[in-house]
Amino acid sequence: MADTIADTRRLFSKPQNLNDAYGPPSNFLEIDVSNPETVGVGRTRFTTYEIRLKTNLPIFKLKESRVRRRYSDFQWLRGELERDSKVVVPPLPGKALFRQLPFRGDDGIFDDSFIEERRAGLEQFLNKVAGHPLAQNERCLHMFLQDESVDKTYTPSKIRQA
């Protein structure tokens, strides 16, 4: 009976100090997808999204970055991760082909409600992917999140922690 009592006692953790409670988190990675902008005319019209990253993870070369990407860039990233990593990559929000049909009563893929829905889905996708430790080692993810432009002819490789 004494063994049973010993096994069920609560573990006492050390008391939290003010720095633990109010200091910076030990590891963080924040990614926001915001400020959609539609550019171009007719068949060359598309929407870009601003991606803001803040982190203290040592694997990222920049602790803060801001880039713009379009939906096809997200498709490229997903394809690269599926091909080169051991990560199960979540789906992107849909392509919305029916919204691209002519003679619709709304703006189709350029309708504000659709853009907002897609923005939220892209943000959720990026946070899931970038939060995965194996994906954080992929050069394509770093390029997507932190380089001004995406070099789709890059050589896939792993990032080594500094």
C-alpha positions as CSV (number, residue, x, y, z in Angstrom):
1,M,0.0,0.0,0.0
2,A,2.9,2.4,0.7
3,D,4.1,2.0,-2.8
4,T,0.7,3.0,-4.2
5,I,0.7,6.2,-2.2
6,A,4.2,7.1,-3.3
7,D,3.3,6.6,-6.9
8,T,0.3,8.9,-6.9
9,R,1.9,11.9,-5.1
10,R,2.0,15.1,-7.1
11,L,5.3,16.1,-8.5
12,F,6.3,19.5,-7.2
13,S,7.9,21.8,-9.8
14,K,10.1,24.7,-8.9
15,P,8.2,28.0,-8.3
16,Q,8.0,30.3,-11.4
17,N,10.0,33.5,-11.1
18,L,9.1,36.8,-12.7
19,N,11.5,36.3,-15.6
20,D,9.9,33.0,-16.4
21,A,6.4,34.4,-16.2
22,Y,7.0,37.7,-18.0
23,G,10.2,37.2,-20.0
24,P,10.4,36.3,-23.6
25,P,9.3,32.8,-24.5
26,S,12.1,30.3,-24.8
27,N,11.3,29.3,-28.4
28,F,8.8,31.0,-30.6
29,L,7.8,31.1,-34.3
30,E,5.1,33.6,-35.4
31,I,3.9,33.7,-39.0
32,D,1.2,36.0,-40.2
33,V,-0.3,36.1,-43.7
34,S,-1.9,39.5,-44.2
35,N,-2.4,42.5,-46.5
36,P,-3.7,40.8,-49.6
37,E,-3.1,42.9,-52.8
38,T,-4.6,42.2,-56.2
39,V,-2.5,43.3,-59.1
40,G,-2.7,43.1,-62.9
41,V,-5.6,43.1,-65.3
42,G,-7.6,40.4,-67.0
43,R,-5.8,37.0,-67.3
44,T,-2.6,38.4,-65.7
45,R,-4.5,39.4,-62.5
46,F,-3.5,37.8,-59.3
47,T,-3.4,38.3,-55.5
48,T,-0.3,38.5,-53.4
49,Y,-0.1,38.1,-49.6
50,E,2.4,39.5,-47.1
51,I,4.1,36.9,-45.0
52,R,5.6,38.2,-41.7
53,L,7.8,36.0,-39.7
54,K,9.2,36.6,-36.1
55,T,11.2,34.0,-34.4
56,N,14.1,33.3,-32.0
57,L,14.7,29.8,-33.4
58,P,18.4,29.6,-34.3
59,I,17.8,27.7,-37.5
60,F,16.3,30.8,-39.2
61,K,19.0,33.3,-40.4
62,L,16.7,36.3,-40.0
63,K,14.8,36.8,-36.7
64,E,12.2,39.0,-38.5
65,S,11.3,39.0,-42.2
66,R,8.6,40.2,-44.5
67,V,8.0,38.9,-48.1
68,R,5.1,38.8,-50.6
69,R,3.9,35.6,-52.2
70,R,1.1,34.5,-54.5
71,Y,-0.9,31.3,-54.4
72,S,1.2,29.6,-57.0
73,D,4.3,30.1,-54.7
74,F,2.5,28.3,-51.9
75,Q,1.7,25.5,-54.4
76,W,5.4,25.3,-55.3
77,L,6.4,25.2,-51.6
78,R,4.0,22.4,-50.9
79,G,5.3,20.4,-53.9
80,E,8.9,20.8,-52.8
81,L,8.2,19.7,-49.2
82,E,6.2,16.7,-50.4
83,R,9.1,15.7,-52.7
84,D,12.1,16.4,-50.6
85,S,11.1,16.0,-46.9
86,K,9.8,13.3,-44.6
87,V,7.0,15.6,-43.5
88,V,3.3,14.9,-44.2
89,V,2.4,18.2,-45.8
90,P,-1.1,19.5,-45.0
91,P,-3.4,20.6,-47.9
92,L,-3.6,24.1,-49.2
93,P,-7.0,25.9,-49.4
94,G,-8.6,24.9,-52.7
95,K,-7.9,26.3,-56.1
96,A,-11.5,27.4,-56.5
97,L,-11.9,26.6,-60.2
98,F,-15.6,27.4,-60.2
99,R,-14.9,30.9,-59.0
100,Q,-12.8,31.5,-62.2
101,L,-15.7,30.9,-64.5
102,P,-16.8,34.0,-66.5
103,F,-20.2,35.7,-66.1
104,R,-20.4,35.2,-62.4
105,G,-22.4,37.7,-60.2
106,D,-19.3,38.4,-58.0
107,D,-15.6,39.0,-58.5
108,G,-14.8,35.3,-58.3
109,I,-11.3,34.6,-56.9
110,F,-10.9,38.4,-56.4
111,D,-14.0,38.7,-54.2
112,D,-13.1,40.0,-50.7
113,S,-14.7,37.2,-48.8
114,F,-12.9,34.6,-50.9
115,I,-9.5,36.4,-50.5
116,E,-10.0,36.5,-46.7
117,E,-10.9,32.8,-46.6
118,R,-7.9,31.9,-48.7
119,R,-5.6,34.2,-46.6
120,A,-6.7,32.4,-43.4
121,G,-6.2,29.0,-45.0
122,L,-2.7,29.9,-46.2
123,E,-1.7,31.2,-42.8
124,Q,-2.9,28.0,-41.2
125,F,-1.0,25.9,-43.8
126,L,2.3,27.9,-43.2
127,N,2.1,27.7,-39.4
128,K,1.6,24.0,-39.5
129,V,4.4,23.4,-42.0
130,A,6.9,25.9,-40.4
131,G,6.1,24.5,-36.9
132,H,7.3,21.0,-37.9
133,P,10.9,20.4,-36.9
134,L,11.8,18.4,-40.0
135,A,10.3,21.0,-42.3
136,Q,12.4,23.7,-40.6
137,N,15.5,22.0,-42.0
138,E,14.4,22.4,-45.6
139,R,16.0,25.1,-47.7
140,C,12.8,25.7,-49.7
141,L,10.9,26.7,-46.6
142,H,13.6,29.2,-45.6
143,M,13.7,30.7,-49.1
144,F,9.9,30.9,-49.2
145,L,9.7,32.7,-45.8
146,Q,12.7,34.9,-45.9
147,D,14.1,35.6,-49.4
148,E,12.8,38.5,-51.4
149,S,12.1,36.2,-54.4
150,V,11.7,32.4,-54.7
151,D,14.3,30.8,-56.9
152,K,12.4,27.8,-58.3
153,T,15.6,26.5,-59.9
154,Y,17.4,26.1,-56.5
155,T,19.1,22.9,-55.5
156,P,17.1,21.2,-52.7
157,S,19.2,20.9,-49.5
158,K,18.9,20.8,-45.7
159,I,19.7,23.8,-43.5
160,R,22.1,23.2,-40.7
161,Q,21.7,25.0,-37.4
162,A,24.3,27.7,-36.8
